């Protein structure tokens, strides 16, 4: 028996396996590969998708395709690495680790490691992030000098550090340029032992950028631009851009134009969905069938599961549901299904309440207290009293008569052929299901 869907496992060189590439995104991956193997100048691409849209699965599959063609690739989970004090350490560590396993000439790897250590010393020399970004990277101006003067007025030790940076500016600049030159030569060395083609770039995939600490996420972008922007090294960012813009606003304040700020770091964006605001009904249906197949539903539970699928598809058509959200809804329905059999005439109410509990908790709570109205529920669940497809009008009337009690009992009996009882009994049904069934497994 399985209560939760199995986590999708993707081997390093599996690529877009047909059974796992359920959204047929191999073409998107092939397009990215064609772009990044056709240019030598450094390129930063954002793969944009909302939370739960399947970005990570896509990027891991694409990384596997790159490995199958001997293109050096790194998959870096920013969320799992945001405990590092500096993004430079985390990224260069991954590069050195990859190169160590692929290059027979260990001296070249040691050379990069040595130069990276010198860069790290430059970064560590500054006591504030602001100074290292503006001074040691060579973009000092009079305004920065004034900032430095103000910052060091009351702290002689910091003043000594600033003087050391300024006195060694020429050397630091040379160290940075030497590191970047060595890094740009690394891709050719990594493919030398495998194929004669020396034009394959190093592709660094940075996933979960929108989930890590805001300061770490922006530091990654800044380190890419200033320290890793070299020929034949490309970055692909897995990110929800709206959320990343929020990180910019959180870090620098609302006065900054976060969209324009990100344009300094990202050359162009690829959306995973042809409809950026929401997925198509076909996408949702494919994903639902895939997730449902991961559960061990028995024959007696299939009716409830299909009713739930029906409700989820309709709710998705009225708004944007992420794939992760759908997975959460089905997990809860799986638990409820295993806990006790549910009467057929209550299944659409249970499924709808599961959806609202996760996607619209305010409306869900109003339904529990009897303070909602049918128009709100209709909009949230995509109900329609006029649709004759899949008995949707009848299902919508079930909800109507459990939210709106202005109809007499005779009309209710004619509209819905189930023993829903009197008006008073109907008034108690949704609060009872919510309290005794839904909330039992959500708290």
C-alpha positions, 0 to 999 in steps of 0.5 A: 500500500502506498499513501504517497507518490513515489519520488521520481528518480532520474539517473545521471545519464538517463536524460529524457526517458519517454516514460518519465518525460510526461510533458514531452519537454525533450524538444525544449532541452534540445533547443537549449543545447543547440543554443549553448553549443553554438555560442562561445561568449558567456551566456546566462539563461533563466528557465522560468516556471512557478513553484511545482511546475516541474523545473527540477525534473526538466533540468535533471533530465536535460543534464543527463542528455548533456552528459550522454553527449560528453558535454561537461555539466554541473547540476547545483542545488542552490537551496541545499547549498545556501549555508555557504557564506559565499556563493563563490566557494560553493560554485567553484567547489563544484567545478573543481569536483567535476574537473577532478573526475574528468581531467587526466592532467591533474596539474590543470585542476590544481592550477584552477584550485590555486587561483580560486584560493587566491580569489577567495582571499581577496573576497575574504579580505573585505569586511563588508559585502558592499566593499568587495563588490565595488572595490576588489572587482575594479569598479571603484568611484568617488561615491564608493570612496566616500562610503569607505571614508564614512564606514571607517571613521570609527573603526581603525581595524576596518580602515587598515583592511580598506587600505590593504585592498586599495594598495593591492588593487593592481595585484588583485585585478591580475589575480581575478583575470588569471582565474577567469582565463584558467576557467575559460580554458577548462572546458576544452581540457575536460572533453579532450580525453573523450572526443576530438571536439574542443568546442563543447562548453561547460554548462552549470545548471543552478536550480532552486534559486528562488527557494534559497536565502534572498541574499545568497540567491543575489550573491550567486547572480553577482558572482556569476557576472563578475567572477564566472563570466568567461567564454565557453562557460554558460549558466542555466538558472532554474527559477520562478522569476516573480519570486526572485524579483521579490528577493531583490526587493527584500534585499535592496528595498522597494525603491529598486526596479527588481525586473530591470535589476535582474536583466543585468544578469540574465540574457534571456528567459525560457518558459517551460509552459506555452501558456505562461500563466497556467498549464493546459488541461491536457498537461494537468490530465497527463500529470494527474494520471501519472501521479494517480498511477503511483498510488496503490488504489484498489478497485473499490477506490477507483470511483472516488479517485476519478471523481477527485481527478474530475474536481481537480481538472475543473478547479485547474481550469478556473485558476492556476494549480501547480503540479506540486499542489496537485500532488499534495491534494492527491496525497490527502485524498489518498490518506482519506480514502485509506482511512475509511470508505466514503459514500458516493454522494459525498465524494465530490464534496470531500474532493472539493474541500481538499482542493479548497483547504490547500488552495483557498484556506479562507474560503474553506474556513468560511464554508465551515462556518456557513459564511460563504456564498455559492459564487465564491465556491463556483469561481474557486472550483470551476463549477457550472450549472449549465454544463452538461459534460460529465454530469458537471451541472449535477455536481455543481448543483450538489455544491449549490444546495450545500452552500445556498439554502434558499431552495425548498427541499422538493427542488433539491430532491429533483436536482440531485438524486442522492439522499442529502436530507433536509435543509438543516441536515445539508447545512451541517454536512460541509462543516461535518466533513471538514471537521471530521474528515478533512481537518483530521489529516491536515493539521 
